[in-house]
Amino acid sequence: MKKILLSEKDMPRAWYNIQADLPNPLPPPLNPATGEPITPDMLASIFPMNLIEQEVSPERWVEIPEEVMEKLLMWRPTPLYRAYNLERFLNTPARIYFKNEGTSPPGSHKPNTAIPQAYYNREFGTKRLTTETGAGQWGSALSFACNQFGLELKIYMVRVSYNQKPYRKIMMEVWGGKCVPSPSGDTNAGRKYYEQNPEHPGSLGIAISEAIEDAVTSKDTKYSLGSVLNHVLMHQTIIGLEAQKQLETIGEYPDIVIGCAGGGSNFAGISFPFVRDKIHGREVRIVACEPASCPTMTKGPYVYDFGDTAETTPLLPMHSIGHAFVPAPIHAGGLRYHGMAPLVSRVLVDGLIEARAYNQLETFEAGLIFARTEGFIPAPETDHAIACVIEEAKRAKEEGKERVILVNWSGHGIIDLAAYDAYLSGRLEDSTLPKEELERLIKNLEKFPRPR
Ligand SMILES: *Cc1c(COP(=O)(O)O)cnc(C)c1O
């Protein structure tokens, strides 16, 4: 079978909350001023209480509200494909399956959480949301979701991507969102950088600071984050839960589950249901892929750090290369983040998953192989996961092993064609984080407590 399809009636009805199964509990976020754990009410100025409750929920299964189900059905369940052409090209005994999250209206996995976040905000009485976006996928996903639920939206978009990817901004505007390049002159957090350098490339960290400042200083406004947080990762588990059902119908179980990781949400989405199996004794390898230029999990220590550059968020227990880090302007904008989802970091520390880093050029080479075999053009972020798939398929060949590989195909690259153009015309470069720079960034974190 080329496509393994799930019928609408078989779509999972609840999200999976891995907090219920962790062998070691998640260390709490800390108040940077006191070093004490954050209480849920301290988050109430930026998030609605119903989502804060999800953030700290110990429940294993959280039922998906009917209205959210209805919206998710606009594109879900997503198809699982067997990558026969890629297998043949690589001449591998591995069986490769990819879960195509590029079939949603904005073209990535991100509306899986944008839809429920817009829904819970509307239920709570929020009228307007603010957010940041890297490559623009999150901004466009939330714009789509806010449009579906009648909310206003302002998006702070990392400038380097705003300039590289004008079509994302147009998508946001088609769905009614307002998008400005960050650092902008609209907030104190942005002006600081903007006035030094109006062409400052920006970073997700700076854009987060701007969006939070806007939310806390505006009426009936909340902030929405597209990754990193516990409830976001939980909303994404629909990917892995569907994939489990799909593989079950053909009697397969993966030996390796692969996803790319920026803030960690699509990776958690496909992998956490399998991490659950692994906690309960099943053998499965789970690999998170990141850029060598932003090597959070492969080079960063497990520390408490700020989630944003302007030091406005609580301290989060995660792998970090320091909140002052401004990543190289690689095209995988969604992977340019200094930190990692605390839940992903936790399972990495506990040895339940592994992490690998890839250089920009090898990821585009992998993406091109995929497009020239399976046809679909992957997002530059997704290319990192594909580089790992190819590496694993080649290893299976060398070892003569029939491995089953499952990968989250997190989004399409149709709006990132300028990046492919740069690659094809030889204008792309690799960049790695110099050791001295990394050491300097990490040294700044020594003043914070260590998570245990
Ligand atoms: C945003 C994005 C990512 C990275 O974000 P995560 O939260 O780590 O999933 C990966 N792939 C695509 C296509 C994206 O849009």
The ligand as an SDF file (V2000), in Angstrom:
LIG
                    3D

 15 15  0  0  0  0  0  0  0  0999 V2000
    7.8470   25.1830   12.8860 C   0  0  0  0  0  0  0  0  0  0  0  0
    8.2530   24.0070   12.1530 C   0  0  0  0  0  0  0  0  0  0  0  0
    9.1710   23.0980   12.6930 C   0  0  0  0  0  0  0  0  0  0  0  0
    9.8450   23.2880   14.0140 C   0  0  0  0  0  0  0  0  0  0  0  0
    9.0240   23.4860   15.1300 O   0  0  0  0  0  0  0  0  0  0  0  0
    8.8120   22.3870   16.2320 P   0  0  0  0  0  0  0  0  0  0  0  0
    8.0370   23.0400   17.3210 O   0  0  0  0  0  0  0  0  0  0  0  0
   10.1350   21.9050   16.6910 O   0  0  0  0  0  0  0  0  0  0  0  0
    8.0180   21.3190   15.5820 O   0  0  0  0  0  0  0  0  0  0  0  0
    9.4740   21.9850   11.9540 C   0  0  0  0  0  0  0  0  0  0  0  0
    8.9380   21.7740   10.7310 N   0  0  0  0  0  0  0  0  0  0  0  0
    8.0640   22.6240   10.1740 C   0  0  0  0  0  0  0  0  0  0  0  0
    7.5300   22.3600    8.8090 C   0  0  0  0  0  0  0  0  0  0  0  0
    7.6830   23.7700   10.8700 C   0  0  0  0  0  0  0  0  0  0  0  0
    6.8100   24.6090   10.3360 O   0  0  0  0  0  0  0  0  0  0  0  0
  1  2  1  0
  2  3  1  0
  2 14  2  0
  3  4  1  0
  3 10  2  0
  4  5  1  0
  5  6  1  0
  6  7  2  0
  6  8  1  0
  6  9  1  0
 10 11  1  0
 11 12  2  0
 12 13  1  0
 12 14  1  0
 14 15  1  0
M  END
$$$$
